[in-house]
Amino acid sequence: MDSINPEIAQEIPHLIRVYKDGRVERFLSTDTVPAGTDPRTDVLSKDVTIIPESDVFVRLYLPKLTDNTPTQKLPLLVSFHGGGFCVSSPVSPDYHNYLNTIVEKSRVVAVSVRYRLAPEHPLPAAYEDSWAALQWALSHRDGDGPEAWLNNHADFGRVFLSGESSGANIAHNMATAAGNAESGQDLNILGIALVHPYFWGSVPIGSEALDPERKGMVDRLWPFVCPSSPDSDDPRINPVAAGAPSLARLGCRRVLVCVAEKDVFRDRGWVYFRALGRSGWTGVVEIHETEGEDHGFHFFDFESKKARDLIGRLAAFFNREMPPSI
Protein backbone atom coordinates (compact mmCIF):
# COMPACT_ATOMS: atom_id res chain seq x y z
CA MET A 1 0.00 0.00 0.00
CA ASP A 2 2.89 2.38 0.78
CA SER A 3 4.30 1.79 -2.71
CA ILE A 4 1.08 3.10 -4.19
CA ASN A 5 0.83 6.18 -1.99
CA PRO A 6 3.69 6.87 0.44
CA GLU A 7 1.42 9.11 2.52
CA ILE A 8 -0.90 6.28 3.54
CA ALA A 9 -0.04 4.46 6.76
CA GLN A 10 -3.06 2.15 7.06
CA GLU A 11 -6.33 1.59 5.24
CA ILE A 12 -9.44 -0.54 5.63
CA PRO A 13 -10.96 -0.40 2.12
CA HIS A 14 -14.28 1.45 1.84
CA LEU A 15 -14.16 2.27 5.55
CA ILE A 16 -11.22 4.37 6.74
CA ARG A 17 -7.74 5.60 5.76
CA VAL A 18 -4.95 6.83 8.04
CA TYR A 19 -2.11 8.97 6.68
CA LYS A 20 1.44 9.07 7.99
CA ASP A 21 0.99 12.64 9.16
CA GLY A 22 -1.81 11.47 11.48
CA ARG A 23 -4.76 12.58 9.37
CA VAL A 24 -7.76 10.24 9.36
CA GLU A 25 -10.18 10.01 6.45
CA ARG A 26 -13.47 8.21 6.97
CA PHE A 27 -15.57 7.04 4.02
CA LEU A 28 -18.85 6.13 5.73
CA SER A 29 -21.37 7.91 7.95
CA THR A 30 -19.63 11.27 7.97
CA ASP A 31 -22.80 13.38 7.72
CA THR A 32 -24.70 14.43 10.84
CA VAL A 33 -28.28 15.36 11.69
CA PRO A 34 -29.51 17.34 14.71
CA ALA A 35 -31.76 16.04 17.42
CA GLY A 36 -35.35 17.27 17.60
CA THR A 37 -38.82 16.10 16.58
CA ASP A 38 -38.82 13.57 13.76
CA PRO A 39 -41.64 14.50 11.34
CA ARG A 40 -42.01 10.92 10.12
CA THR A 41 -42.47 9.23 13.50
CA ASP A 42 -43.15 12.11 15.96
CA VAL A 43 -40.31 10.74 18.10
CA LEU A 44 -38.48 13.34 20.18
CA SER A 45 -34.70 13.32 20.63
CA LYS A 46 -32.07 15.39 22.38
CA ASP A 47 -28.33 15.20 23.06
CA VAL A 48 -26.81 15.04 26.54
CA THR A 49 -23.08 15.18 27.21
CA ILE A 50 -22.05 12.79 29.98
CA ILE A 51 -18.22 12.97 29.85
CA PRO A 52 -17.30 16.48 28.65
CA GLU A 53 -13.52 15.97 28.66
CA SER A 54 -13.76 13.15 26.09
CA ASP A 55 -16.90 14.36 24.28
CA VAL A 56 -18.87 11.24 25.15
CA PHE A 57 -22.57 11.94 24.83
CA VAL A 58 -25.88 10.18 24.38
CA ARG A 59 -28.82 10.94 22.15
CA LEU A 60 -32.05 10.29 24.05
CA TYR A 61 -35.26 9.25 22.27
CA LEU A 62 -38.83 9.45 23.51
CA PRO A 63 -41.85 8.15 21.54
CA LYS A 64 -44.95 10.26 21.16
CA LEU A 65 -47.01 10.07 24.35
CA THR A 66 -50.79 10.32 24.41
CA ASP A 67 -52.76 12.56 26.72
CA ASN A 68 -54.03 9.44 28.47
CA THR A 69 -50.53 8.16 29.27
CA PRO A 70 -48.34 11.20 30.03
CA THR A 71 -46.35 9.32 32.69
CA GLN A 72 -46.37 5.86 31.09
CA LYS A 73 -43.34 3.70 31.94
CA LEU A 74 -41.68 2.16 28.88
CA PRO A 75 -38.84 -0.32 28.34
CA LEU A 76 -35.40 1.29 28.39
CA LEU A 77 -33.15 0.54 25.41
CA VAL A 78 -29.44 1.39 25.58
CA SER A 79 -28.20 1.27 22.00
CA PHE A 80 -24.67 1.07 20.59
CA HIS A 81 -24.09 2.01 16.95
CA GLY A 82 -22.05 -0.05 14.51
CA GLY A 83 -19.20 0.97 12.23
CA GLY A 84 -16.31 -1.33 13.06
CA PHE A 85 -15.37 0.77 16.13
CA CYS A 86 -13.95 3.39 13.76
CA VAL A 87 -16.80 5.11 11.89
CA SER A 88 -20.38 6.33 12.51
CA SER A 89 -22.10 7.84 15.55
CA PRO A 90 -25.62 8.35 16.95
CA VAL A 91 -25.88 11.57 14.91
CA SER A 92 -25.26 9.84 11.57
CA PRO A 93 -28.43 10.12 9.46
CA ASP A 94 -28.78 6.37 8.92
CA TYR A 95 -28.47 5.49 12.58
CA HIS A 96 -30.58 8.41 13.80
CA ASN A 97 -33.40 7.50 11.40
CA TYR A 98 -33.13 3.86 12.41
CA LEU A 99 -33.46 4.75 16.12
CA ASN A 100 -36.50 6.91 15.37
CA THR A 101 -38.09 3.89 13.69
CA ILE A 102 -37.15 1.48 16.49
CA VAL A 103 -38.49 3.84 19.16
CA GLU A 104 -41.75 4.40 17.29
CA LYS A 105 -42.39 0.70 16.57
CA SER A 106 -41.14 -0.62 19.92
CA ARG A 107 -42.51 2.10 22.22
CA VAL A 108 -39.24 2.30 24.16
CA VAL A 109 -37.18 5.10 25.68
CA ALA A 110 -33.77 4.88 24.01
CA VAL A 111 -30.27 5.99 24.97
CA SER A 112 -28.00 5.97 21.92
CA VAL A 113 -24.33 6.10 22.93
CA ARG A 114 -21.63 8.15 21.21
CA TYR A 115 -18.37 6.45 22.17
CA ARG A 116 -14.86 7.39 21.07
CA LEU A 117 -13.60 5.86 17.82
CA ALA A 118 -10.39 4.18 16.73
CA PRO A 119 -7.73 4.82 15.59
CA GLU A 120 -7.57 8.12 17.51
CA HIS A 121 -8.96 6.26 20.53
CA PRO A 122 -8.24 2.54 20.13
CA LEU A 123 -10.05 -0.11 22.10
CA PRO A 124 -10.82 -0.43 24.95
CA ALA A 125 -11.97 3.24 24.73
CA ALA A 126 -15.32 2.30 23.12
CA TYR A 127 -15.99 -0.31 25.81
CA GLU A 128 -15.07 2.09 28.60
CA ASP A 129 -17.28 4.86 27.21
CA SER A 130 -20.18 2.47 26.66
CA TRP A 131 -19.90 1.16 30.23
CA ALA A 132 -19.88 4.73 31.55
CA ALA A 133 -22.97 5.57 29.48
CA LEU A 134 -24.77 2.46 30.73
CA GLN A 135 -23.96 3.40 34.32
CA TRP A 136 -25.20 6.93 33.65
CA ALA A 137 -28.51 5.68 32.26
CA LEU A 138 -29.04 3.31 35.18
CA SER A 139 -28.28 6.08 37.68
CA HIS A 140 -31.86 7.25 37.00
CA ARG A 141 -33.41 4.05 38.40
CA ASP A 142 -34.49 5.76 41.65
CA GLY A 143 -36.16 8.60 39.75
CA ASP A 144 -33.68 11.27 40.81
CA GLY A 145 -31.25 11.37 37.88
CA PRO A 146 -30.44 14.49 35.83
CA GLU A 147 -32.73 13.64 32.88
CA ALA A 148 -36.50 13.86 33.29
CA TRP A 149 -37.22 11.60 30.29
CA LEU A 150 -35.50 8.71 32.04
CA ASN A 151 -36.82 9.54 35.51
CA ASN A 152 -40.41 9.80 34.31
CA HIS A 153 -40.71 7.27 31.49
CA ALA A 154 -38.07 4.52 31.76
CA ASP A 155 -39.04 1.21 33.33
CA PHE A 156 -35.83 -0.01 34.97
CA GLY A 157 -37.30 -3.46 35.38
CA ARG A 158 -37.21 -3.77 31.57
CA VAL A 159 -33.70 -2.71 30.53
CA PHE A 160 -32.36 -3.89 27.17
CA LEU A 161 -29.06 -3.45 25.37
CA SER A 162 -28.85 -3.58 21.61
CA GLY A 163 -26.48 -2.86 18.75
CA GLU A 164 -25.63 -3.55 15.13
CA SER A 165 -22.32 -5.10 14.07
CA SER A 166 -19.62 -3.67 16.37
CA GLY A 167 -22.46 -2.20 18.45
CA ALA A 168 -23.75 -5.74 18.99
CA ASN A 169 -20.25 -6.70 20.05
CA ILE A 170 -20.35 -3.90 22.61
CA ALA A 171 -23.77 -5.02 23.87
CA HIS A 172 -22.43 -8.55 24.42
CA ASN A 173 -19.36 -7.25 26.24
CA MET A 174 -21.47 -4.97 28.44
CA ALA A 175 -23.65 -7.95 29.40
CA THR A 176 -20.49 -9.96 30.08
CA ALA A 177 -19.23 -7.22 32.40
CA ALA A 178 -22.65 -7.01 34.06
CA GLY A 179 -22.48 -10.74 34.80
CA ASN A 180 -19.13 -10.47 36.51
CA ALA A 181 -19.85 -11.22 40.16
CA GLU A 182 -16.62 -9.52 41.20
CA SER A 183 -17.98 -6.17 40.02
CA GLY A 184 -20.42 -6.18 42.92
CA GLN A 185 -23.09 -4.56 40.76
CA ASP A 186 -26.55 -5.82 39.91
CA LEU A 187 -27.50 -3.96 36.74
CA ASN A 188 -30.70 -5.98 36.23
CA ILE A 189 -30.45 -6.13 32.44
CA LEU A 190 -33.43 -8.05 31.10
CA GLY A 191 -32.14 -8.73 27.59
CA ILE A 192 -29.71 -7.98 24.77
CA ALA A 193 -30.44 -7.91 21.04
CA LEU A 194 -27.42 -8.56 18.82
CA VAL A 195 -28.06 -7.55 15.21
CA HIS A 196 -25.49 -8.91 12.73
CA PRO A 197 -22.92 -9.11 15.54
CA TYR A 198 -19.26 -8.49 14.81
CA PHE A 199 -17.60 -11.61 16.19
CA TRP A 200 -14.53 -13.16 14.59
CA GLY A 201 -11.66 -15.57 15.17
CA SER A 202 -8.26 -16.62 13.87
CA VAL A 203 -9.50 -19.89 12.33
CA PRO A 204 -12.10 -19.55 9.54
CA ILE A 205 -15.44 -21.29 10.04
CA GLY A 206 -18.38 -21.98 7.76
CA SER A 207 -18.36 -19.93 4.56
CA GLU A 208 -15.91 -17.24 5.73
CA ALA A 209 -13.05 -18.43 3.50
CA LEU A 210 -15.22 -18.40 0.34
CA ASP A 211 -14.71 -14.64 -0.09
CA PRO A 212 -10.98 -14.05 0.50
CA GLU A 213 -11.17 -10.30 -0.17
CA ARG A 214 -13.91 -9.73 2.36
CA LYS A 215 -12.33 -12.06 4.89
CA GLY A 216 -9.02 -10.25 4.47
CA MET A 217 -10.66 -6.91 5.22
CA VAL A 218 -12.27 -8.29 8.39
CA ASP A 219 -9.00 -9.92 9.42
CA ARG A 220 -7.32 -6.50 9.32
CA LEU A 221 -10.04 -4.66 11.24
CA TRP A 222 -9.55 -5.94 14.81
CA PRO A 223 -5.75 -5.32 14.90
CA PHE A 224 -6.46 -1.84 13.50
CA VAL A 225 -8.95 -0.89 16.23
CA CYS A 226 -7.29 -2.84 19.06
CA PRO A 227 -3.51 -2.72 18.54
CA SER A 228 -2.87 -3.48 22.22
CA SER A 229 -4.42 -6.96 21.74
CA PRO A 230 -4.48 -7.68 17.99
CA ASP A 231 -5.24 -11.41 18.22
CA SER A 232 -8.63 -12.20 16.66
CA ASP A 233 -9.13 -14.75 19.43
CA ASP A 234 -9.23 -12.00 22.05
CA PRO A 235 -12.41 -12.97 23.98
CA ARG A 236 -13.95 -9.56 23.29
CA ILE A 237 -14.09 -10.35 19.56
CA ASN A 238 -14.27 -14.15 19.86
CA PRO A 239 -16.49 -14.96 22.85
CA VAL A 240 -16.14 -18.71 22.27
CA ALA A 241 -12.32 -18.71 22.13
CA ALA A 242 -10.32 -20.85 24.52
CA GLY A 243 -10.01 -18.97 27.79
CA ALA A 244 -12.93 -16.65 27.13
CA PRO A 245 -15.25 -15.92 30.09
CA SER A 246 -17.98 -18.52 30.36
CA LEU A 247 -21.16 -17.51 28.57
CA ALA A 248 -23.01 -19.09 31.48
CA ARG A 249 -22.32 -15.90 33.43
CA LEU A 250 -23.84 -13.56 30.83
CA GLY A 251 -25.54 -10.79 32.82
CA CYS A 252 -29.03 -10.84 31.32
CA ARG A 253 -32.00 -13.17 31.07
CA ARG A 254 -32.92 -13.04 27.38
CA VAL A 255 -30.88 -12.84 24.17
CA LEU A 256 -31.97 -12.33 20.56
CA VAL A 257 -29.34 -12.94 17.87
CA CYS A 258 -30.17 -11.62 14.38
CA VAL A 259 -28.14 -12.78 11.38
CA ALA A 260 -28.35 -12.28 7.61
CA GLU A 261 -27.84 -15.13 5.14
CA LYS A 262 -25.19 -13.39 3.00
CA ASP A 263 -23.34 -11.69 5.87
CA VAL A 264 -19.71 -12.69 6.42
CA PHE A 265 -20.48 -12.67 10.17
CA ARG A 266 -23.49 -15.01 9.84
CA ASP A 267 -21.74 -18.20 10.93
CA ARG A 268 -20.23 -16.52 13.99
CA GLY A 269 -23.73 -15.45 15.05
CA TRP A 270 -24.95 -19.03 14.81
CA VAL A 271 -21.92 -20.30 16.76
CA TYR A 272 -22.63 -17.75 19.51
CA PHE A 273 -26.30 -18.76 19.63
CA ARG A 274 -25.48 -22.46 19.96
CA ALA A 275 -22.65 -21.93 22.44
CA LEU A 276 -24.82 -19.77 24.69
CA GLY A 277 -27.63 -22.34 24.57
CA ARG A 278 -25.40 -25.15 25.81
CA SER A 279 -23.24 -23.09 28.21
CA GLY A 280 -25.39 -23.61 31.30
CA TRP A 281 -26.72 -20.05 31.14
CA THR A 282 -30.27 -20.11 32.53
CA GLY A 283 -31.84 -17.52 30.25
CA VAL A 284 -33.72 -17.78 26.96
CA VAL A 285 -31.86 -17.34 23.66
CA GLU A 286 -33.43 -17.14 20.21
CA ILE A 287 -32.15 -16.46 16.71
CA HIS A 288 -33.65 -14.78 13.66
CA GLU A 289 -32.13 -15.17 10.19
CA THR A 290 -33.04 -12.98 7.23
CA GLU A 291 -32.76 -14.89 3.97
CA GLY A 292 -31.10 -13.36 0.93
CA GLU A 293 -29.74 -10.28 2.71
CA ASP A 294 -26.32 -8.99 3.72
CA HIS A 295 -24.77 -7.13 6.63
CA GLY A 296 -26.81 -4.14 7.81
CA PHE A 297 -29.33 -4.41 4.97
CA HIS A 298 -32.08 -2.84 7.04
CA PHE A 299 -30.33 0.54 7.15
CA PHE A 300 -30.80 1.03 3.42
CA ASP A 301 -34.59 0.76 3.30
CA PHE A 302 -36.58 0.71 6.55
CA GLU A 303 -39.79 0.16 4.62
CA SER A 304 -38.77 -3.03 2.80
CA LYS A 305 -40.64 -6.13 3.95
CA LYS A 306 -37.53 -7.82 5.32
CA ALA A 307 -36.45 -4.70 7.20
CA ARG A 308 -39.93 -4.33 8.65
CA ASP A 309 -39.88 -7.99 9.67
CA LEU A 310 -36.54 -7.50 11.46
CA ILE A 311 -37.66 -4.33 13.21
CA GLY A 312 -40.91 -6.04 14.18
CA ARG A 313 -38.95 -8.93 15.69
CA LEU A 314 -36.88 -6.48 17.72
CA ALA A 315 -39.98 -4.59 18.86
CA ALA A 316 -41.60 -7.83 20.03
CA PHE A 317 -38.40 -8.77 21.90
CA PHE A 318 -38.28 -5.44 23.74
CA ASN A 319 -41.91 -5.78 24.82
CA ARG A 320 -42.16 -9.47 25.72
CA GLU A 321 -42.38 -10.26 29.40
CA MET A 322 -40.00 -12.81 30.92
CA PRO A 323 -41.62 -16.19 31.67
CA PRO A 324 -42.21 -16.38 35.44
CA SER A 325 -40.31 -19.67 35.74
CA ILE A 326 -37.00 -18.12 34.61
N, C-alpha and C positions, 0 to 999 in steps of 0.2 A: 504493500500500500504506500509506503514511503517513497518507493521508486516512481510512483505515479504522481504524487504530490508531496514534496518534502515538508510541507507545512502541516500535514495531517499526522496526528499522533495515534489516534484510535478512531474507529468507526464501526457502528452497528448499522448495516445498510437499511435505508428507509426509516431509520429511527433517530439516530443521533451521531454527531461527528465532533471530535475534540481535536483542536489544533495545538501545535507545539507551544504557541504563545499563551495557552490557557483558555482561549476562546472556546465556547461551546455553542454548537449550532444544532437546534432541534428541528425535526422535520414533521412532527405530528403534534396536534393539539396545542398550537401556539397562540391561537386566538382566545379572547376572554369575553365573558358576558357578565353584566352586573346582576346583583341580587335584586329582588323586587317581587311584584305580582306577575305571575305567568299568565298571559291572556288566554292560553289554550286550556289550562287546567284549573285556573284560579288558585293555584298553590302559592303561598307566600314564602319568601326566603330572605335571609339576611346574613351578613358576615360578622363573625365575632373572633377577634384575636385572642388567643389563649397563652401564647408564649411570645411576647413582643420582640425579645432579643434575637429570636431565630425565625420570626415571621411565620410561625405556625398558627393557622387559624382554622376555623370550621365554618361551613355554610349550613345554617339551620333551615329546615323546611317544615312548614305547617300546612296541612290540607285545609280546604275551605270548611269552616264550621257553620252549622246551622244555628238559627236562633234558639232552637229547642235543646241544643247540646253545646252551649258556650264553654262549659268546663269539662267536656268529655275527655276521659283518659284513653290514650291510644298507645299501641305498641311503640317502643322506641327502637329505631334502627340506626346503628352506627355504621357508616358506609366508608369504604376505602377504595379510592379510584385505582384503575389499572394504569398501564403504561411502562411496564418493565422496570419500575423503580426509577426511571430516568426521564420520563415525559408525562405530560398531562397534569391536571389539577381539578379541584371541584369547580373552578370557574371556567373550564373549557366548555364550549357550547354543547358538544356531544354529551358530556357527562352531566352537565347542569340540566339539559332537557330530559335526559334519562331519569334523573332523580325526581324531576317534576312529575314524570309519568308514574314512576314507582310510588311516590307519595300519594298521588291521586287515586291510583288503582288499589293500593294496599291500605289506605287510611292509616298511615303511620306518621309519627314525628321523626324526622331524620336529621342526623348529624353527619355531614360529609366532611371528611378530614383532609386538610391540606398539609401534607408532610413534606419534609425536605427531600430533594431529589439528588441522585448520583448523576455525574461524577463529582460535582462540587461538594456533595455531602454523601459519601458512600455509606452503605449499610454498616452498622445497624441504625443509622440516623432515622430512617423511615419507621423502623420498629419502635424506636424510643419515642418519636413524636406521636405515633399512633397510640401507644400505651398511655402517654400523657393526655391525649385527647379523650380516650376512653375513661380515664380516671376523672377528667374534668366533667364529662357528661354525667357520670354516675354520682358526682358530688351533689347533684340536685335531688337525690332520691328522698331526702327528708323535706323537700319542698322549700328549702331556704337557699338555693343556689343563686347565682347572679343573673340567670336568664329566665324570664317569666314563662316563655313557651315551654320550657322543660319542667319547671315547677308546676305549672297548671295543667299540662296536657300529656305528659309522658307517664306511662304506666311502667314502673320499674320492676314489676313482676313479670313483664313481657319484654325483655331486652334481647335484641338480635344484633349480630354482626354480619356484614355482608361485603362482598367485593367481587370485582371482575379481574381475572388474570393475576397480576401481581397483587392487586387488592384482595383477591381471594386468599392468596398466600399470606398476606398480613392478617386477615381474619382468622385463619387457622392458627397462626403463631400467637395471636392475642388470646385465643381460647386455650392454647397450650400453656401460656403463662398464667392464665386464670386458674388452670387446674393444678398448678404447682402448689402443693400443700405448704411448702416452705415459705411462700410469700405471705402467709397469714391473712390473706384477703379472700372474702367470699363475694365475688362480683355478681353472682346470681344471673349468669347469662343463660337465657332459655335456649337459644339456637344460633347456628351460623349457616349462612347460605354461601356456597362457594361456586361462583359462576366461571366456567372455563379456567379452573385454577392453574396457576403457574407453578407446577411441580416438575422436577427434572431429576436426572441422575447420571452417573458416569457411564453406565452400561445401558445401551439402547434396549428398549422393550417394544413389543408390538410392531406397529408400522413406522416407528420413528425413523429408522434407517432408510426408508423407501424414498425420502426426499432429502438427499445429502445437503443441498444448499440451505434448506430451511433448518435442518438439524444443526448445521454448522453455525448458523446465526444464533440459535438458541444456546449452543455450547459456549459461545463467546460472551453471552449476556451476563451470566452470574459472576464470572471473574471480573467483568467490567464494573458491575455495581457493588461488588463485595470483594475488593482486592485483599482485604485482611484475612479472608477465608475463601479462596477461589475454588475449592473442591466442590464439584456439583453433587457430592454426597454429603455436604453439610446438611444436618437435619432440618435446617430452616427451609431448604429448597427441596430436600428429599426426606419427607417425614417417615418413610419406611426403610431408610438406610440402617445398616448395622450401627448400633449405638445410639440411635435416635430415641428421644423420650417415648415411653410407651403411650400409644394412642388411647389406652384404657383410662388414662388420667385426663383426657380432654375435658376442659372446664365448661361444658354445656350439656344440655340434655337432648337436643335434636340437631341433626345435620342434614342439609340438602346439598347434594353435589350435582351441578349441571354441566354437561359436556356436550360437544358438538361433533358430529360424525367425522368431519374433515379436518378437525383441529389437530395440530401436532401434539397438543397436550392431552388429547382424549384418553389415551391408554393410561396415563398417569392418574387421571381422575378416577378411572375404574379401579386401578390398583389401590388407591386411597380408600375408596368406598368399601372394597372387599376387606382390606386390612383392618379398617375401623370396625367392621361388622364382626370380625373374629378375634378382636383384641381383648375382649373381656369388658370393654366399655358398656355401661348399662343403659345408654340412651337409644334413641331411634334414628337410624340413618336411612336415607332414601336417595335415589339417583334418577335424574331426568336427562335423556339424550335427545338432541334435536337432529333428525336425519337430514343429510344433504347440505348441512351448513358448516361454516368455518368459524374460526376464533372471533368472538365479539360481533357476530353477524347482526345482533339485535340493535347495535348502535346506529346502523346505517338506515334502518327503516322501522320505526317503532310500530307502524301500523300494519306491517306484514303479518300474515296469519301466524307464522312460526314465532315471530317476535312477541306477538300478543299472547300466544300460548305460553311462552317462557315467562313473561311478566305475570301472567295469570297464575302460573305455578308458584312463583315467588310470593305473590300477594296472598295466596292460600296458605303458604307456609308461615308467613308472618302473622296470620290471624287464626291459626289452628291451635286449639288448646292442647296441653299435654295430657295424655291419658293418665288417669288418677293412679294407676298401678305402677307408674315409673317413678 
